[in-house]
Amino acid sequence: MNVFEGFNDKVLPQGWGWINEPTIWSFDESKALQVSAPSQADFFRDPSGAVIKSSAPFLHTTLHGDFTIWTRVRVDMKQPYDSGCLMVMADNTHWAKVCFEYFENTPSILSVVTQDTSDDCISGAMDASNPYLRVTRAGKLLCFSLFLGWSTLETGQIFWHECSQPAKSWGCRTVSGRGGV
């Protein structure tokens, strides 16, 4: 079932909202969300404290208890760090995301776990144009997984994360580029 089935134009159903609503976004005829991220948009809390960003578009709703959420992403990889992400957030300093990202001129899978400061993991190059990203929560454990198709698990990461009331989201960012869809 497509969670966006009841969404139309720029009207969000009750319980859904944006953090950093992008200027350009819409649902296409197939109910896929299309977002154009602003330049330099990101969620990241540098361990040195030098850079703290909370500016990427973040569409969310609140989930309680254990869950599995997934999305299929396609990113027009034009500038370094352009990405599509699936993110869960308890608050501004406790969140995690898995991203399909243009890293070192290569489509790649990355994850970031933030518990006051961010710790990122580069899983590596990905020979795909629109992978599935999945987040599963069981208690205080989160698991990120990547699928090229429903039958092919490419990678997984399990970690503990204090996330009592996470939001699910579909996000995109462009850290060094001019922005794009």
N, C-alpha and C positions, 0 to 999 in steps of 0.2 A: 504494500500500500504506500502511495506517495503521501507523505505528511503534508505536502503543499497542495493537495487536491482542492481544498476549499479556498485557496488564496487567489485573489484577483487583483490585477494591476498593482497599486501601491497601498492597498487596504489589508492590514494584518488582522487575523482573528484575535479575539480576546485571549489574553495570556501570552501573546507574542509581542516582542518589542526589539528595538535596536539600541545598542550602545554604539555611538559614532555612526549614525545613519548616513550612508553614502548619498551623494547627490544623484548618482545614476544607478538605479536598480529596478528590476522588474521580474515578473514571472512570465516565461514564454508560453506558447500554446500547449506545450507538453507539461506545463507546471514546473519547469526547471527554474531555479533561481539564478538570475544573471546579475552580477555586481561589477561595477567599475570602481576599483579602490583608488582613493586619493594618493598622491605622491607621498612617499616617506611613511606610509601607514604601517603600524606594527603593534604587537603586544610583546614586550620584552623588558625584563628588569635585570640589567647588567649587574653581575656579582660585585663589581667595584663600586657600584652606585653612581657611576658617571652618566649612564643613560637609562632612563626609565620611559618606556613608551607604552601608551594605552590608547592608541589612535586608530586602529584598524576597524573596519566595519564588523559588527558582531550581532547577528540575528539570534535571538535566544528565547527560550521558554524554560520554566522550572520543572525539573523532574525530581521525584522523591524515591528513595529505596534503590534497589538494584535495577539495572537497565542495560540494554544494548541499543546503540544508535549507529547508523551508518549513512554514508552519502557517497555519491560518485562525483568526482571533481574533474573538471577540464580547465586548464589554465592557459591563457595566451602568454607564453613565456617569452617576453620581449626584453625585460631588464632583469639584472641580478636580483634575486630574492622574491620575484613575483611568485605568488603561491595561492593555493586554495587549501583551507584548513577545516578540521573538525575540532572543536574546543569545548572543554568543560571548565566551569568556573564556580568556585565557592564565593570568592570576593576578589578585589583588585590585586591582592598579593598571593592568592592561592588558586592556581589554574594550571591546566595542561592542554597541549594541542598537538595534533599530528598533522603534518603538512605535505602536500605535493608541491615542491618548490623548485624554482630555477636557481640551482646552486652551482657555482663554478662552471657556468655555461652548459649545465647538464640537468635534465629533469631528475629530481632526486626526492627521496623521502626523508623528512626530518621530524623530530619531535622535540618539544620543549616542556619541561616540568618546572613549575614555579611554586616555590614555597618560600616566600619573601624575596628571593632572588631566582633568576632563571638558570636552568641547566639544560643545554641543548645537546641533542644526539643526532649525528648524521648517519643514517642507516645506509646510504649509498645511492648510486645511480639507479634509475628506474627506466626500463625500456617500455614505456607505456604512455598513452596520451590521455587516458581518463580512468585512473584506478578507483577502486572502492576504498574508502577509509572507514574504519569501524572503531568505536570505543565501547567497552563493556565495563560496567561497574558492578562489583560484588563486595558488599561491605565497604571497607576503606581501600580496596584494591581496584586499580584501574588497569585495563589492558588495551593497548593500541594494536590494531592489526591492519594489514594492507592486503587487498585482493586484486588481482588483475581481472579475474572473473570469479563467479561464485564458487568454483571448484578449486581454485589455485591460491592457497595462502602463501604469500611471499615472505612476510616477516611479522614478528610479533614482539611486543615489549610489555612486561608486567611490572608494576611498581606500586608502592604504597603512596597514597596521597590523601591528605586531610581534605575531604570534599563532602561536607555534610548535606548541602543542598545545591548541587551543581546545576548549571544551565547548559542546555545543549545549544550548539550554534553551528552555523555555516559561515565561515569567515574568509576574507581574502586580504592580501596585503601587498604592498609594493614598497620595499624599504629604500632602494636607491633609485628607482625609476621614476617616470613621470606619471605613473598610474595606468590602469588599463583594465579590461574585462577578462 
